[in-house]
């Protein structure tokens, strides 16, 4: 069965279970997931027990028909409640589900309450559906990883003293686009020197200096999915403590990847890496979770952290990214995406190598 048809059947099964006559899909992520339409934020879907529709305007008529042939095109303003209300009446839908976890308070009152139908919450329907990736989705994420890796390798010669973090980010993003990325997965992080102690230190005007550690966290969006990877490099010889920190982080990541066993939860695998960092004396400097799911969104289920209670299963894709961040010194993070195959973790991020590297 075609993947789109299979997804629609799962949605319709959910509708029957919840005794609803239809569901409105409004977030661009789930519009993309169900239909393949890439006109982000400019389309809304209606799926009923028998039919499926995509509402969009004249800018996207041809695109919608090409990308979402399983959906009947309704021409109109996707964000107009009048268009959806008329469609619901034509389809005799009086009870409709909506993405309560993906809309604003304002949109609920402006749009959904104006429809004049009984509203039911979809809660985590799509989060649950997207948790296990299809083989095609895994291949797409792996391709996005390859594009990002290729771009970083091409950018390495640009990383030198005198360049700014913004210049490095710009070169990396350019190389990702040239390699085939549709866009970046998120705002590129380049944090050097003492700024490396900021886990989400987006690129600034800081000039790279000899001896700096440089943490680069970035991703490519390709084929409707994200990649996400982090590497930390050094301009010349790092100080002894930064060298030690790097080796501890690499040891923690390796221990987590090799220590995975079937039946583990996100919390279990987080604990493996966290124990390594604690035993080295840096526990207080590892403040975030070990990882997160990656797919259409760069942060989605499963949760790989101390609070991660979901059992990790084949088909899931998630990051393994331990880090140590010491104020007024710097930080190190190493991140790869993995999936579960044959009872172990397969690394999707192929390069560059993770051994301590001095540029």
N, C-alpha and C positions, 0 to 999 in steps of 0.2 A: 504494500500500500504506500502511495506517495506520502512523504513526510507531512506536507501541508494538510492533506486529507486526514491523516492519522491524528494530527493536532486538533483539527476541527471536531473529529469524533470524540476526542477526550473532553473537549469543551461541552459538547452536547450531552455527553454522559453526566457531566457535572450539573448541567441545567436540569436534567431529569431528576438527579439525586436531590437537588435543592428545590424542586417543584417551581422552577422559573421558566418563563417562555422565551427569554432571550438574554443576551449580555452585550453591553456596550464596552468596547475596548478603545480607550482614548490615549493611553501613554504611547509615545513613539516606539518604546522598546517592545511592547507587546503587539502593537500594530505590525512592526517588523517581524516579530517572532511568528505570528499567525499567518501573515499575508505575503511577506517578502517585500512590502512597499517601503521605499527608502526616502519618501518625501517627509522627512522628520517633522513632527508636530503639525502637519497640515492634512491629516486624515483621521477619520474615526470609523471604526468597524461596528457593525451590528451582526451578531450571529444568533439565529433562532434555531429551533429544533429541526427546521427543514431548509432554511436559506441562509445565505451570508452576503453582506453588503459592505461596500467601502464608499464613504462619503468624502469627496474632495472637490476642489475647484478647478477652473479651466487651466491653470498652470500645470496640472498633473493628470489630465484625462488620459493621455497616451501612455504615460508612465504607469498609471494604476492598472490599465488594461493589460499592459505587457508584464508587469511584475506580479499582479494578483489576479490571474485569470479565474481563480476559484470564487472570486467575489464579484457580485453584480455592482457595476458602477452607478452611484447616485450622484448626480451633479449638483453641487451646492457648497455652501460654506460649512466646513466641518465643525466649526465652533458655534454654529447657529442652533439653538435649541428648537427653533421652528422647523428646520429641515428634519431633524431626528424625530420630533413629535409627529410630523406628518407620516414618516416612514413607519413608526410604531403603530400608528392608527391603521395604515394600509395592511400591515402584517398581523393585525389583531393581537398585538402584544400589550398586555395590561400589567405584567409583572416582569421587571427587568433587573438584571444584576449589573453592578458597576464596580470599577476599580477603586474601591474606597481607600486603598493604601497608596494610590498614585495620583490623587487629585488634591487640589487646594480647597480650603474651606470656602473661599470665594466662588470657585467653580461649581462646587456642590449646589450652592444656592442660586447662582446665576444660570446654570445649565440644567442640572439633574432635577431639581425641584420644579423647574418650569415644564418638564415633560408630562406631568399629570398622570404618572403611572406609579404603581407600587415598586419601591426600590429595595433591592436586597444586596447585601455586601458580598463581593467575590472573595474578600480576604486574601489568602495566599495562594489562590488557584494557580496563577501563572508562575509564581515563585517555585511552587512544587513541580510544575510541569517542566520548568527550565533547569531544574536541579540536575537531572541526568541528561547528558548531551547525547545526541545521535552520533554515529560514526562520521557523518558529514560535518557536523558541528565541531567535533574534535579535530578533524583535518583542517578546518578553517582556522581554528585557534592556533594550531601548530604552524600553519602558513603565516599567520600574523606574527607569531614568535620569530619565525625565520626572517621576515622582513625587518623586524626590529633589530635582531642580532646583526644582520647584514649592514644595516645603517650604522649601528654602533661601531662595528669594525672599521667602516669607512671614515667615521668621525674621529677615531682615536688619534690620528696624526694632528688634528686641530687642537687637541687638548695640551696646551703648553702655557708656561708662565707668560703673563701679559695679556692673555685673552680674558674676557669677562665671562661670567656664568651664562649671561644672556646669549653671547655669541656662540657658546658651545651648544646651548639648547636649540638655537636657530639652525646651526649646521646639522644637528642630529635630526631635527624635524624635516629639514629639506631632504636629507638622505633617505628618510623613511618614505616621503612622498615619491621621490624618484624611484625607489624600490617597488612601489606599487600600493602603498598605504592610502586609504581613502581620507584619513585624517588621523589625528593623534587620539589615543584612548582617554587622555586627561592632560592637564597642564604639566608640562615636563618639569621635573625637579632636578636642579643642579645645585648642590650645596657643598661649598668648599671651605677648607680650614675650619675655624670654629663654628661656622654656619652648618657644618655637618652634624652638629648636635640637634638640629631641627629636622625631625623625621620628614616633614612636608615642606622643606625649605625650597620653594619655587625659585627659579633662576632670577638672580639679581644683577646689579651692575658691579658687584664685587669682582676685582681682578684676581685671577689665579696667581698664586705665589709658589716659588720653589719650596718643597716640603709639605705642601697642602695635601690633605686627603680630599678626594672629590667623589661624592656620592651622586650617581645619576640614576633616576627612577623615571621610566618612560614606557610608552606602549604604542603600538600601531593598531588602528581599527581597519579591518579588512574582511570583506565577505559577511558583514553584519555582526562581527564579533571582535573582541578586544584581545590584545596581549598586554602583559605587564611584567617588567623585569627591572632589576636593580643590580648595578655593579658599583663597587668602590675602588678607585685607583689612587695612586700617589704620584705626585710630581717629585721624583727623586726619593731619597731614603726617608721613610717615616721615622718619627721618634720611637723609642723602644715601647712606650705604652700603646701607641697606635698600632704598632706591629702586633703586639700581644692581643689587642682588641680584635684586630682583623682575624687572627688565627682562631680566637674563641668563637667568633661569629660563624666562620666557615665550619668549624667543628660542630657547632650547634645545628647548622643546616644539614650537614652530612648525617649527623646522628638521627635527626628527624626523618629524613628521607629513607635511610637504611633501616630505621627502627620501626617503620610502619608494618602492622600486621592486620589481616582481615578482621573486621569487627571493631576496630578502633573508632573512637569518636574524634571530632575536631579537638576536644579538650585533651584527649589522650596524647595525640601527636604534638600538641602545643607543649605539654608537660615535658616531653623528651628534650626538646630544644631549650626550654626554660631552665631545666635542671642543670644543663651544661653551663649556661651563662651564670646561674646562681653559684655553682661550685667554683667558678673562676673569680667570684667576688664582684660581679657586675649586675646582679639581679635587679637592683633599683634603677638601673639605666636601660632596662628593656621594658618599656611601658605599654607597648601595643601588642595585639594578638599576633600569633605566628603567621596567619594567613587568612585568606578569604576566597570565596568562589569568584570565578571570572567567566564571562560569556558575552552576552549582548552588553551588559553593564560590566564595568571594571571592578565593581564591588557588588557581589550578590551571594546567594547561598552556595555552599555551606559556610558556616562560621567556624574558622579554625583558630580558636582562642581558648582561654581558660573557661569560658562560658559555652563553648561549642559542644552541644549535646547530640548533634546529628551523627549517626553512624556513617562513616565515609564508605561509599560504594563505587563499584566500577561505573565509568561514564561520567563521574563528577570531575570537574577541573578546578583546581585551587592553587593558591600560591603558598610557597614555603619561604618566608622572609624574616628571619631573625635579625635583630639589630641591637646595637649598643650605642648610646648617645650620652656623652659626658660634657656637661656645660663647660665652656671656656677651653675645651680641648678639641673636640670634634666627634665624629660619629662614623659608624660603618653599618651598612646593610647589604645583604646579598639575597637576591630574590630570583626564584625560578618558578615557572608554572609546571604542575604535574597532573597526571591523571592516573587512575588505578587500572592496571591490567595484569592479569595472571597472578593476583595476590600480592603485587608490589607496586611501588610508585614508578611511573615512567616519566622522565623529565622531558618536557616539551621545549624548553629553552636550550638551544644547542651551543651557543657561543656568546661571547668569548669565554675563555677558561676562567675559573674562579680562583686560581692560585694568586697570592699577593702579587700585584703587578705594579711596577714603577715605570712611568712614562718618561 
